[in-house]
Every structure is written in C-alpha cells, then in structure tokens.
Amino acid sequence: MRSGRSASPAVHAPAARAWMLAEALMLGLASTVHAGFLVSGYAHAAARNAEAVIATVLVLASAETWLRPHHARRAAIFGQGFALLGTLVGLGTIIAGIGPRTVPDLAYHALLLCVLVTGVAWAVRCRPV
C-alpha cells in the first residue's frame, strides 16, 4: 500500500540555499589556503582561481534560490553540477601530477566530492516545486 506522501520531496529553497552556501564556504576556504593566506606552503594559483570561480557559481546559484524560489531545484542542480564537474577536473589534475598532490588536498577533494554528490543527488531526486 502506498502512503499519502509523495514519493519524492519538493526542493525547499532555504535548504538548497544553505547546502550550497556551505559548499561555497568550503571552496572559499580552500581558495584562501591555496592563496597562501590561512596555511603557508600550500599556495597554488590555478587551484586558488578554480576554487574561487566554483565558490562564486555556488553563491550565485544560492542567490537564485532566494530571488526565484520556484527555480530552486534547477539552481541547485546547475550550481552543484558545475561544482562537481570542477572538483572532478581538480582531482584529475592531482592524479595527473599537475595540481597540488598533498594528503590534505586529496582528503579535501574526497570530502568535497561526498558533499557535492550528496547535494546533487538530493536536488535531482526532489520533484520541482
């Protein structure tokens, strides 16, 4: 028997916004580390720029959920999808030996991938509002 509840929940703009802002904060902190501000010895200009761009896209997608809550699902999928793709490119550069290859970088990318995949999966599974 089916319950009266919908099979998939709707995207709630405040939840999508909070999740994406948390992701943007993670990327912003990584960008400042790669700028050499928070921790010395991890400066890497390309990683800094990429993380700053991805964080900006997530902030803009989050703003979209506030400006047009009925587009929250689309904004969450786009913003987090872009971030996921960018993070996979970053991981690819680490594997190829182009990007920074430190244990903290690998651990950070693993954590960020988990957070982004969770966010994208949640947004995709939710029905449009």
Rosetta blueprint (number, residue, H / E / L):
1 M L
2 R L
3 S L
4 G L
5 R L
6 S L
7 A L
8 S L
9 P L
10 A E
11 V L
12 H L
13 A H
14 P H
15 A H
16 A H
17 R H
18 A H
19 W H
20 M H
21 L H
22 A H
23 E H
24 A H
25 L H
26 M H
27 L H
28 G H
29 L H
30 A H
31 S H
32 T H
33 V H
34 H H
35 A L
36 G L
37 F L
38 L L
39 V L
40 S L
41 G L
42 Y L
43 A L
44 H L
45 A H
46 A H
47 A H
48 R H
49 N H
50 A H
51 E H
52 A H
53 V H
54 I H
55 A H
56 T H
57 V H
58 L H
59 V H
60 L H
61 A H
62 S H
63 A H
64 E H
65 T H
66 W H
67 L H
68 R L
69 P H
70 H H
71 H H
72 A H
73 R H
74 R H
75 A H
76 A H
77 I H
78 F H
79 G H
80 Q H
81 G H
82 F H
83 A H
84 L H
85 L H
86 G H
87 T H
88 L H
89 V H
90 G H
91 L H
92 G H
93 T H
94 I H
95 I H
96 A H
97 G L
98 I L
99 G L
100 P L
101 R L
102 T L
103 V H
104 P H
105 D H
106 L H
107 A H
108 Y H
109 H H
110 A H
111 L H
112 L H
113 L H
114 C H
115 V H
116 L H
117 V H
118 T H
119 G H
120 V H
121 A H
122 W H
123 A H
124 V H
125 R H
126 C L
127 R E
128 P L
129 V L
